[in-house]
Amino acid sequence: MSTQVTEHNHDAAICPADPAISSLRAAVKRIDTRVVRGRITRAVGTLVHAVLPDTRIGELCLLQDPRTGLSLEAEVIGLLDDGVLLTPIGDLVGLSSRAEVVATGRMREVPVGNDLLGRVIDSRCRPLDGKGQIKTAETRPLHGRAPNPMTRRMIERPLPLGVRALDGLLTCGEGQRIGIYGEPGCGKSTLLSQIVKGAAADVVIVALIGERGREVREFIERHLGEEGLRRAVVVVETSDRSAVERAQCAPMATALAEYFREQGLRVALMLDSLTRFCRAMREIGLAAGEPPTRRGFPPSVFGMLPGLLERAGMSERGSITAFYTVLVEGDGTGDPIAEETRGILDGHVVLSRAIAARSHFPAIDVLQSRSRVMDAVVSGTHRNSASFFRELLSRYAEAEFLINVGEYKEGGDPLTDRAVASIDELREFLRQSEDEASGFEETVAWMSRLTA
């Protein structure tokens, strides 16, 4: 008996009780190493119903079909009394009733790293450009959280974009979030490409959601170019992809932007288009049985938008200046996505079909557009010049009908007379070809001369 006690004391002397080790051992014992498996009970449209115990919302599962060899990822989006709702990430062709569902215990994560720069990928980080596999050592959550509002740095300096109408009259601040609103054919994608090439950012993240297949290569090669692609990551999900893949493109691009922001860089995030992202979310929500509300959009879409858009902006280390295109009909009145985003974002740029019809590009309606942070990031001289420029445009707009019918008489109002006399110069300032770059100081100086 004495020998056993001696040996026990000897072991205790060699391995003293350590609270950290004890805590680690307890945590290891709590780990569930069982593989949770279930079965499919129904697969309709974009949804799969399955019996699968002990799963969480957002958890990744595998759909494995022994008959066809199909292996497909799916995400848990709902919990039912008799099972779970899953959205497959990909095409369901080849899935049979014999397929089993395997819970992975993991949530969706995004591979991140500098090797992504210059690459074109899909929402699962698979290369689309034929340049080989991408090697990344880190990951980030797909659905991250917005920075603490009390730790965000304030927006205090402008971010030059190289577009005179924006830099001069709708100055963008570093860390601002802007919506670009317009009907199809008004030049949203072209304006976005000008911003991509001209923005004074270290890294550019571009998300092309629901675009036509032919437009993707056209945007990358004609608009972005080799030089622009070198500092960019392009995330693509075309219109033929599943609703889940299109819906994951926006948070994927945002997660990439967050990674580079945390490296202390100035990031420009371009999302084209937010409307198609919301439509993909609508498909998923309606298929899951959510009730339709405004324009058929389920409540989850409006609950999700603030969480996505608030992830951009300033942080303690870097910044994400974000641009979101929104498709509207007419002036956008009654469009739920346009109305919702205007209340969340820090500014809106409205593109006009009437201005585009005059072959005036970018077709920005300056009088209908606003930058909420402009006054905080420009000098007093710049602010006054922009205000007077707007006043001249407004006076001309009021007199335009009389001018067109030949009833305008000079001398009634000196400011209106000046607006009429200088309208060609004002429009020349606002008109800018796609390949033309304009420096920020050059833009401010030109605008000052016009309003002197």
NORQUIQUI-V137351 format. One record per pair of residues at least 12 apart in sequence whose ideal C-beta (glycine too) atoms are under 10 Angstrom apart, sorted by the first residue. I is the first residue (numbers start at 1). J is the second residue. Records with the same first field share a line. If there is no record, write none. Layout:
I=J ; J
//
This chain:
31=105
32=54 ; 105
33=105
34=54 ; 103 ; 105
35=102 ; 103 ; 104 ; 105
36=52 ; 53 ; 54 ; 55 ; 59 ; 61 ; 101 ; 102 ; 103 ; 104 ; 105
37=51 ; 52 ; 53 ; 61 ; 62 ; 64 ; 100 ; 101 ; 102 ; 103
38=50 ; 51 ; 52 ; 53 ; 54 ; 55 ; 61 ; 83 ; 84 ; 86 ; 100 ; 101 ; 102 ; 103
39=51 ; 52 ; 83 ; 97 ; 98 ; 99 ; 100 ; 101
40=52 ; 63 ; 65 ; 74 ; 83 ; 86 ; 95 ; 96 ; 97 ; 98 ; 99 ; 100 ; 101
41=82 ; 83 ; 84 ; 97 ; 101
42=83 ; 85 ; 97
43=63 ; 86 ; 88 ; 92 ; 95 ; 96 ; 97 ; 99
44=92 ; 287
45=92 ; 243 ; 283 ; 284 ; 286 ; 287
46=86 ; 87 ; 88 ; 92 ; 242 ; 243 ; 244 ; 280 ; 283 ; 284 ; 286 ; 287 ; 288
47=74 ; 77 ; 78 ; 85 ; 86 ; 87 ; 88 ; 92 ; 243 ; 244 ; 284 ; 287 ; 288 ; 289
48=61 ; 63 ; 72 ; 74 ; 83 ; 84 ; 85 ; 86 ; 87 ; 88 ; 92 ; 95 ; 99 ; 101
49=78 ; 80 ; 82 ; 83 ; 84 ; 85 ; 86
50=63 ; 74 ; 76 ; 80 ; 82 ; 83 ; 84 ; 85 ; 86 ; 99 ; 100 ; 101 ; 103
51=80 ; 82 ; 83 ; 84 ; 101
52=76 ; 79 ; 83 ; 84 ; 86 ; 100 ; 101 ; 102 ; 103
53=83 ; 84 ; 103
54=103 ; 105
55=76 ; 79 ; 83 ; 84 ; 86 ; 101 ; 103 ; 104 ; 105
56=76 ; 79 ; 84 ; 103 ; 105 ; 107
57=75 ; 76 ; 77 ; 78 ; 79 ; 84 ; 85 ; 107
58=75 ; 76 ; 77 ; 106 ; 107 ; 108 ; 141 ; 142 ; 143
59=74 ; 75 ; 76 ; 77 ; 84 ; 86 ; 103 ; 104 ; 105 ; 106 ; 107 ; 108
60=73 ; 74 ; 75 ; 76 ; 86 ; 89 ; 102 ; 103 ; 104 ; 105 ; 106 ; 107 ; 108 ; 109 ; 142
61=73 ; 74 ; 75 ; 76 ; 84 ; 86 ; 88 ; 100 ; 101 ; 102 ; 103 ; 104 ; 105 ; 106
62=74 ; 99 ; 100 ; 101 ; 102 ; 103 ; 104
63=86 ; 88 ; 89 ; 90 ; 92 ; 95 ; 99 ; 100 ; 101 ; 102
64=95 ; 98 ; 99 ; 100 ; 101 ; 102
65=94 ; 95 ; 96 ; 97 ; 98 ; 99 ; 100
66=96 ; 98 ; 99 ; 100
67=94 ; 95 ; 96 ; 97 ; 98 ; 99
68=93 ; 94 ; 95 ; 96 ; 98 ; 99
69=94
70=90 ; 91 ; 92 ; 93 ; 94 ; 95 ; 96 ; 99
71=90 ; 99 ; 102
72=86 ; 88 ; 89 ; 90 ; 91 ; 92 ; 94 ; 95 ; 99
73=86 ; 87 ; 88 ; 89 ; 90 ; 104 ; 108 ; 124 ; 244
74=86 ; 87 ; 88 ; 89 ; 90 ; 92 ; 101 ; 102 ; 244
75=87 ; 88 ; 89 ; 107 ; 108 ; 142 ; 244 ; 247 ; 248 ; 284
76=101 ; 103 ; 107
77=244 ; 284 ; 285 ; 287 ; 288 ; 300
78=288 ; 289 ; 290
80=288 ; 289
83=101
84=101 ; 103
85=284 ; 287 ; 288 ; 289
86=101 ; 244
87=242 ; 243 ; 244 ; 245 ; 247 ; 248 ; 283 ; 284 ; 287 ; 288
88=242 ; 244 ; 245
89=108 ; 123 ; 124 ; 241 ; 242 ; 244 ; 245 ; 247 ; 248
90=124 ; 241 ; 242 ; 244 ; 245
91=240 ; 241 ; 242 ; 245
92=242
107=141 ; 142 ; 143
108=123 ; 124 ; 139 ; 141 ; 142 ; 143 ; 248 ; 251 ; 252 ; 255
109=125 ; 138 ; 139 ; 140 ; 141 ; 142 ; 143 ; 255
110=123 ; 124 ; 125 ; 136 ; 138 ; 139 ; 140 ; 141 ; 142 ; 143 ; 144 ; 235 ; 248 ; 251 ; 252 ; 253 ; 254 ; 255 ; 256 ; 258 ; 259
111=124 ; 125 ; 134 ; 135 ; 136 ; 137 ; 138 ; 139 ; 140 ; 255 ; 256 ; 259
112=125 ; 136 ; 137 ; 138 ; 139 ; 140 ; 233 ; 255 ; 256 ; 258 ; 259 ; 260 ; 262 ; 263
113=134 ; 135 ; 136 ; 137 ; 138 ; 139 ; 256 ; 259 ; 260
114=136 ; 203 ; 259 ; 260 ; 263
115=133 ; 134 ; 135 ; 136 ; 137
116=134 ; 135 ; 136 ; 203 ; 205 ; 232 ; 233 ; 234 ; 235 ; 256 ; 259 ; 260
117=203 ; 204 ; 205 ; 229 ; 230 ; 231 ; 232 ; 233 ; 260
118=131 ; 226 ; 228 ; 229 ; 230 ; 231 ; 232 ; 233 ; 234
119=131 ; 132 ; 134 ; 229 ; 232 ; 233 ; 234 ; 235
120=206 ; 208 ; 216 ; 217 ; 220 ; 224 ; 229 ; 232 ; 233 ; 234 ; 235 ; 236
121=134 ; 233 ; 234 ; 235 ; 236 ; 252 ; 253 ; 256
122=235 ; 236 ; 237 ; 238 ; 241 ; 245 ; 248 ; 249 ; 252
123=142 ; 207 ; 209 ; 235 ; 236 ; 237 ; 241 ; 244 ; 245 ; 246 ; 247 ; 248 ; 249 ; 250 ; 251 ; 252 ; 253
124=235 ; 237 ; 245 ; 248 ; 252
125=139 ; 233 ; 235 ; 252 ; 256
128=216 ; 217 ; 220 ; 234 ; 235 ; 236 ; 237 ; 238
129=217 ; 220 ; 229 ; 234 ; 236
134=233
136=259
138=259
139=255 ; 259
140=252 ; 254 ; 255 ; 256 ; 258 ; 259 ; 262
141=251 ; 255 ; 258
142=248 ; 251 ; 252 ; 254 ; 255
143=248 ; 251 ; 254 ; 255 ; 304 ; 307 ; 308 ; 311
144=251 ; 254 ; 255 ; 258 ; 259 ; 307 ; 308 ; 311
145=258 ; 307 ; 310 ; 311
146=258 ; 306 ; 307 ; 308 ; 309 ; 310 ; 311 ; 312 ; 313 ; 315
147=258 ; 261 ; 262 ; 310 ; 311 ; 312 ; 313 ; 314 ; 315 ; 316 ; 317 ; 320
148=315 ; 316
149=310 ; 313
151=314 ; 315 ; 316
152=175 ; 313 ; 314 ; 315 ; 316 ; 319
153=174 ; 175 ; 313 ; 314 ; 315 ; 316 ; 317 ; 318 ; 319
154=173 ; 175 ; 314 ; 373 ; 376
155=172 ; 173 ; 174 ; 175 ; 176 ; 313 ; 314 ; 319 ; 321 ; 346 ; 372 ; 373 ; 376 ; 377
156=173 ; 174 ; 175 ; 314 ; 373 ; 376 ; 377
157=173 ; 174 ; 175 ; 319 ; 376 ; 377 ; 378
158=171 ; 172 ; 173 ; 174 ; 176 ; 200 ; 371 ; 373 ; 374 ; 376 ; 377 ; 378 ; 379 ; 382 ; 440 ; 444
159=171 ; 172 ; 173 ; 174 ; 175 ; 176 ; 195 ; 199 ; 200 ; 201 ; 266 ; 268 ; 319 ; 321 ; 377 ; 440
160=172 ; 174 ; 198 ; 199 ; 200 ; 201 ; 438 ; 439 ; 440 ; 441 ; 443
161=178 ; 191 ; 194 ; 195 ; 196 ; 197 ; 198 ; 199 ; 200 ; 201 ; 268 ; 321 ; 323 ; 438 ; 440 ; 443
162=194 ; 195 ; 196 ; 197 ; 198 ; 199 ; 200 ; 432 ; 436 ; 437 ; 438 ; 439 ; 440 ; 443
163=191 ; 194 ; 195 ; 197 ; 198 ; 199 ; 349 ; 362 ; 364 ; 430 ; 432 ; 436 ; 437 ; 438 ; 443
164=362 ; 364 ; 428 ; 429 ; 430 ; 431 ; 432 ; 436 ; 438 ; 439 ; 440 ; 442 ; 443 ; 444 ; 446 ; 447
165=191 ; 349 ; 362 ; 363 ; 364 ; 365 ; 366 ; 369 ; 429 ; 430 ; 431 ; 432 ; 438 ; 443
166=178 ; 191 ; 194 ; 195 ; 198 ; 199 ; 347 ; 349 ; 362 ; 364 ; 366 ; 369 ; 371 ; 432 ; 438 ; 443
167=198 ; 378 ; 382 ; 438 ; 439 ; 440 ; 441 ; 442 ; 443 ; 444 ; 447
168=366 ; 378 ; 382 ; 385 ; 386 ; 389 ; 429 ; 430 ; 438 ; 440 ; 443 ; 444 ; 445 ; 446 ; 447 ; 448 ; 450
169=364 ; 366 ; 367 ; 369 ; 370 ; 371 ; 374 ; 382 ; 385 ; 386 ; 387 ; 389 ; 390 ; 393 ; 429 ; 430 ; 443 ; 447
170=347 ; 348 ; 349 ; 364 ; 366 ; 369 ; 370 ; 371 ; 374 ; 386
171=347 ; 371 ; 373 ; 374 ; 375 ; 376 ; 377 ; 378 ; 382 ; 383 ; 386 ; 440 ; 443 ; 444
172=195 ; 199 ; 268 ; 321 ; 323 ; 346 ; 347 ; 349 ; 371 ; 373 ; 374 ; 377
173=314 ; 319 ; 321 ; 346 ; 347 ; 371 ; 372 ; 373 ; 374 ; 375 ; 376 ; 377 ; 378
174=200 ; 201 ; 266 ; 267 ; 268 ; 313 ; 314 ; 318 ; 319 ; 320 ; 321 ; 373 ; 377
175=261 ; 266 ; 267 ; 312 ; 313 ; 314 ; 315 ; 318 ; 319 ; 320 ; 321 ; 322 ; 346 ; 373 ; 377
176=312 ; 313 ; 314 ; 319 ; 320 ; 321 ; 322 ; 323 ; 345 ; 346 ; 347 ; 371 ; 372 ; 373 ; 374 ; 376 ; 377
177=269 ; 309 ; 310 ; 311 ; 312 ; 313 ; 320 ; 321 ; 322 ; 323 ; 324 ; 341 ; 344 ; 345 ; 346 ; 347 ; 372 ; 373
178=195 ; 321 ; 322 ; 323 ; 324 ; 325 ; 345 ; 346 ; 347 ; 348 ; 349 ; 369 ; 370 ; 371 ; 372 ; 373
179=271 ; 274 ; 309 ; 322 ; 323 ; 324 ; 325 ; 326 ; 337 ; 338 ; 341 ; 342 ; 344 ; 345 ; 346 ; 347 ; 348 ; 349 ; 350 ; 369
180=192 ; 195 ; 270 ; 271 ; 272 ; 273 ; 274 ; 323 ; 324 ; 325 ; 326 ; 347 ; 348 ; 349 ; 350 ; 351 ; 362 ; 364 ; 369
181=274 ; 275 ; 324 ; 325 ; 326 ; 327 ; 328 ; 331 ; 332 ; 335 ; 337 ; 338 ; 341 ; 342 ; 348 ; 349 ; 350 ; 351 ; 365 ; 368 ; 369
182=273 ; 325 ; 326 ; 327 ; 328 ; 332 ; 349 ; 350 ; 351 ; 352 ; 353 ; 356 ; 362 ; 363 ; 364 ; 365
183=327 ; 328 ; 329 ; 330 ; 331 ; 332 ; 351 ; 352 ; 353 ; 356 ; 363
184=327 ; 328 ; 329 ; 353
185=351 ; 353 ; 356 ; 357 ; 363
186=327 ; 328 ; 350 ; 351 ; 352 ; 353 ; 354 ; 355 ; 356 ; 357 ; 361 ; 362 ; 363 ; 364 ; 365
187=351 ; 352 ; 353 ; 355 ; 356 ; 360 ; 361 ; 362 ; 363 ; 364 ; 434
188=272 ; 273 ; 323 ; 325 ; 326 ; 327 ; 349 ; 351 ; 362 ; 363
189=208 ; 211 ; 215 ; 218 ; 219 ; 223 ; 270 ; 272 ; 273 ; 325
190=219 ; 223 ; 351 ; 361 ; 362 ; 363 ; 434
191=323 ; 325 ; 349 ; 351 ; 361 ; 362 ; 363 ; 364 ; 432 ; 434
192=206 ; 208 ; 219 ; 223 ; 224 ; 270 ; 271 ; 272 ; 273 ; 323 ; 324 ; 325
193=206 ; 218 ; 219 ; 220 ; 222 ; 223 ; 224 ; 225 ; 228 ; 270 ; 272 ; 434
194=223 ; 361 ; 362 ; 432 ; 433 ; 434 ; 435 ; 436 ; 437 ; 438
195=268 ; 270 ; 321 ; 323 ; 349 ; 362
196=219 ; 223 ; 224 ; 225 ; 228 ; 229 ; 231 ; 232 ; 234 ; 268 ; 270 ; 323
197=223 ; 224 ; 225 ; 227 ; 228 ; 232 ; 434 ; 435 ; 437
198=228 ; 268 ; 432 ; 436 ; 437 ; 438 ; 439 ; 440
199=228 ; 231 ; 266 ; 267 ; 268 ; 270 ; 321 ; 323
200=266 ; 268 ; 321 ; 440
201=231 ; 232 ; 260 ; 265 ; 266 ; 267 ; 268 ; 269 ; 319 ; 320 ; 321
202=231 ; 260 ; 261 ; 263 ; 264 ; 265 ; 266 ; 267 ; 268 ; 318 ; 319
203=231 ; 232 ; 233 ; 256 ; 257 ; 259 ; 260 ; 261 ; 263 ; 265 ; 266 ; 267 ; 268 ; 269 ; 318 ; 320
204=224 ; 228 ; 229 ; 230 ; 231 ; 232 ; 233 ; 234 ; 257 ; 260 ; 266 ; 267 ; 268 ; 269 ; 270 ; 321
205=232 ; 233 ; 234 ; 235 ; 252 ; 253 ; 254 ; 255 ; 256 ; 257 ; 258 ; 259 ; 260 ; 267 ; 268 ; 269 ; 270 ; 271 ; 320 ; 322
206=219 ; 220 ; 223 ; 224 ; 228 ; 229 ; 232 ; 233 ; 234 ; 235 ; 236 ; 253 ; 268 ; 269 ; 270 ; 271 ; 272 ; 323
207=233 ; 234 ; 235 ; 236 ; 237 ; 249 ; 250 ; 251 ; 252 ; 253 ; 254 ; 256 ; 257 ; 269 ; 270 ; 271 ; 272 ; 273 ; 274 ; 277 ; 324
208=220 ; 234 ; 235 ; 236 ; 237 ; 238 ; 249 ; 253 ; 270 ; 271 ; 272 ; 273 ; 276
209=235 ; 236 ; 237 ; 238 ; 239 ; 241 ; 245 ; 246 ; 247 ; 248 ; 249 ; 250 ; 253 ; 271 ; 272 ; 273 ; 274 ; 275 ; 276 ; 277 ; 278 ; 279 ; 280 ; 325
210=237 ; 238 ; 239 ; 240 ; 241 ; 243 ; 246 ; 247 ; 249 ; 272 ; 273 ; 275 ; 276 ; 277 ; 279 ; 280 ; 327
211=236 ; 237 ; 238 ; 239 ; 246 ; 272 ; 273 ; 276
212=238 ; 239 ; 240
213=236 ; 238 ; 239 ; 240
214=238
215=238 ; 239 ; 272
216=234 ; 236 ; 237 ; 238
217=236
219=234 ; 236 ; 272
220=232 ; 234 ; 236
222=434
223=434 ; 435
224=270
225=435
231=268
232=268 ; 270
233=252 ; 253 ; 256 ; 257 ; 259 ; 260
234=253 ; 270
235=248 ; 249 ; 250 ; 252 ; 253 ; 254 ; 255 ; 256 ; 271
236=249 ; 253
237=249 ; 250 ; 252 ; 276 ; 277 ; 280
239=276 ; 280
241=280
242=280 ; 283 ; 284
243=279 ; 280 ; 281 ; 282 ; 283 ; 284 ; 285 ; 286 ; 287
244=280 ; 281 ; 283 ; 284
245=280
246=276 ; 277 ; 279 ; 280 ; 281 ; 283 ; 284
247=276 ; 277 ; 278 ; 279 ; 280 ; 281 ; 282 ; 283 ; 284 ; 285 ; 301 ; 304
248=277 ; 280
249=271 ; 276 ; 277 ; 280
250=269 ; 271 ; 273 ; 274 ; 276 ; 277 ; 278 ; 280 ; 281 ; 304 ; 308 ; 309 ; 311 ; 324
251=277 ; 304 ; 307 ; 308 ; 311
253=269 ; 270 ; 271 ; 277 ; 322
254=269 ; 271 ; 308 ; 309 ; 311 ; 312 ; 320 ; 322
255=311
256=269
257=269 ; 270 ; 271 ; 311 ; 312 ; 318 ; 319 ; 320 ; 321 ; 322
258=311 ; 312 ; 315 ; 318 ; 320
259=318
260=318 ; 320
261=311 ; 312 ; 313 ; 314 ; 315 ; 316 ; 317 ; 318 ; 319 ; 320
262=315 ; 316 ; 317 ; 318
263=317 ; 318
264=315 ; 316 ; 317 ; 318 ; 319
265=317 ; 318 ; 319 ; 320
266=318 ; 319 ; 320 ; 321
267=312 ; 318 ; 319 ; 320 ; 321 ; 322
268=319 ; 320 ; 321 ; 322 ; 323
269=311 ; 312 ; 320 ; 321 ; 322 ; 323 ; 324
270=321 ; 322 ; 323 ; 324 ; 325
271=308 ; 309 ; 312 ; 322 ; 323 ; 324 ; 325 ; 326
272=323 ; 324 ; 325 ; 326 ; 327
273=324 ; 325 ; 326 ; 327 ; 337
274=305 ; 308 ; 309 ; 323 ; 324 ; 325 ; 326 ; 327 ; 337 ; 338 ; 340 ; 341 ; 345
275=324 ; 325 ; 326 ; 327 ; 328 ; 335 ; 337 ; 338 ; 341
276=325 ; 326 ; 327
277=301 ; 304 ; 305 ; 308 ; 324 ; 337
278=295 ; 297 ; 301 ; 302 ; 304 ; 305 ; 308 ; 326 ; 327 ; 336 ; 337 ; 340 ; 341
279=296 ; 297 ; 301 ; 327 ; 337
280=301
281=297 ; 298 ; 300 ; 301 ; 302 ; 304 ; 305 ; 308
282=295 ; 296 ; 297 ; 298 ; 300 ; 301 ; 337
283=298
284=298 ; 300 ; 301
285=297 ; 298 ; 299 ; 300 ; 301 ; 304
286=298 ; 300
288=300
293=336
294=334 ; 335 ; 336 ; 337 ; 339 ; 340
295=334 ; 335 ; 336 ; 337
296=336
297=336 ; 337 ; 340
301=336 ; 337 ; 340
302=336 ; 337 ; 340
305=324 ; 337 ; 340 ; 341 ; 343 ; 344
306=340 ; 341 ; 343 ; 344
308=322 ; 324 ; 344
309=322 ; 324 ; 340 ; 341 ; 344 ; 345 ; 346
310=344
312=324 ; 345 ; 346
313=346
321=346
322=345 ; 346
323=345 ; 347 ; 349
324=337 ; 341 ; 344 ; 345 ; 348
325=349 ; 351
326=338 ; 340 ; 341 ; 342 ; 345 ; 348 ; 350
328=350 ; 351
330=353
331=350 ; 352 ; 365 ; 368
332=348 ; 350 ; 368
338=350
342=370
345=372
346=370 ; 371 ; 372 ; 373 ; 374
347=369 ; 370 ; 371 ; 372 ; 373 ; 374
348=368 ; 369 ; 370 ; 371 ; 372
349=362 ; 364 ; 365 ; 366 ; 368 ; 369 ; 370 ; 371
350=363 ; 364 ; 365 ; 366 ; 367 ; 368 ; 369 ; 370
351=363 ; 364 ; 365 ; 368 ; 369
352=364 ; 365 ; 366 ; 367 ; 368 ; 369
353=365
355=427 ; 430 ; 431
358=427 ; 431
359=431
360=427 ; 430 ; 431 ; 432
361=430 ; 431 ; 432 ; 433 ; 434
362=430 ; 431 ; 432 ; 433 ; 434
363=430 ; 431
364=430 ; 432
365=393 ; 397
366=386 ; 389 ; 390 ; 393 ; 394 ; 426 ; 430
367=390 ; 393 ; 394 ; 397
371=386
374=386
375=387
378=444
379=444
381=444 ; 447 ; 448
382=440 ; 443 ; 444 ; 447 ; 448
384=448 ; 451
385=444 ; 445 ; 446 ; 447 ; 448 ; 449 ; 450 ; 451 ; 452
386=444 ; 447 ; 448 ; 451
387=451
388=415 ; 418 ; 447 ; 448 ; 450 ; 451 ; 452
389=422 ; 426 ; 429 ; 430 ; 447 ; 448 ; 450 ; 451
390=451
391=415 ; 418 ; 419 ; 451
392=415 ; 416 ; 418 ; 419 ; 420 ; 421 ; 422 ; 423 ; 425 ; 426 ; 450 ; 451
393=419 ; 423 ; 426 ; 427 ; 430
394=415 ; 416 ; 419
395=413 ; 415 ; 416 ; 417 ; 418 ; 419 ; 420 ; 423
396=416 ; 418 ; 419 ; 420 ; 421 ; 422 ; 423 ; 426 ; 427
397=419 ; 423
398=413 ; 416 ; 419
399=412 ; 413 ; 416 ; 417 ; 419 ; 420 ; 423
400=419 ; 420 ; 423
402=416 ; 420
403=420 ; 423
408=420
418=451
422=450 ; 451
425=446 ; 449 ; 450
426=447 ; 450 ; 451
428=446 ; 450
429=443 ; 446 ; 447 ; 449 ; 450
//
